[in-house]
Amino acid sequence: MELDEAESAEVVSATLADLVDAITARESAPDDQGRPTFTSTSPGWWLEDRTFGGMVVAQALSAAVQTVGSELEIHSLHGYFLRPTRAGSTTTHVVEPVRDGRSFSTRAVTSVVGGRETFRMTCSFHAPEGGDDYQLPMGPGLPSPRDVEGFEAPSPFDIRELGATERREDGTYLSTRRCWFRTREPLPDEPALHACVLAYFSDMTGAAFRPLSLGTWGTHTDASLDHAVWFHRPWRADAWSIFDVQALVNAGGRATVRATMHGEDGSLHLSMAQELLVRELDDPLVLEAPQPGRAGGRGRNVHADRGDG
């Protein structure tokens, strides 16, 4: 049984250059049907020898963005985790050009390791155009990231943790994780790369999916089942964003969360939704509490066959 590890996604012995290199899918020869094909290698940064789900998503997106014109912007992706990706393994990403229209292009990505499908994603790209401008604001009373203590670690991200909101009288929370984040160093002016890095971070939900046991570790195991991201506006991953996660429901051994990312200027630039399998351990493990400023960052390890094995 896997451990619900609270910190391994955030505190990894890697530089930003390492992250960019790991995310980037490299083009290889087309498959026997002539479809564009790419490969990537998963680093060994996480516990249990399994790759963090955000890395799986980002690598598949990296493959897809290379098959559309630079004038198109990613606006949504929807993926299912089918099997775990082992650290050090090479993943082959086969991209299916589903449709190319005048304003939208759609791609389907199948990720395969050792002949077995591990992840399946559909994503859509849109040519920029104007329109009405409306959005929900960021949460009230948030401090500036400059007023929140960070932490030094061999991590690609500078993260300023705010924690959950106060528990309400009915036992619920408005938000179960809030943090400011950006990459520790500037990234190149490549919009697709920034989108991939933001997609990676969108899976760093911490323990936000289980509100009844926030702040406790070693009591549960979990696995991502699916992951959806909507990119509302182009945004730089090296600029500050507030990542606000809200747990919607725990029922039937599953949890559903949603999250938003606002920039310092208040722009809502990304939304995420995810469902997870959550199981309580029969024999809880004894773990040290996360250090201040590091709580909630978690490298989720995907169960084989979506937790059924």
Order of alpha helices (4+ residues) and beta strands (2+ residues): alpha-beta-beta-alpha-beta-beta-beta-beta-beta-beta-alpha-beta-beta-beta-beta
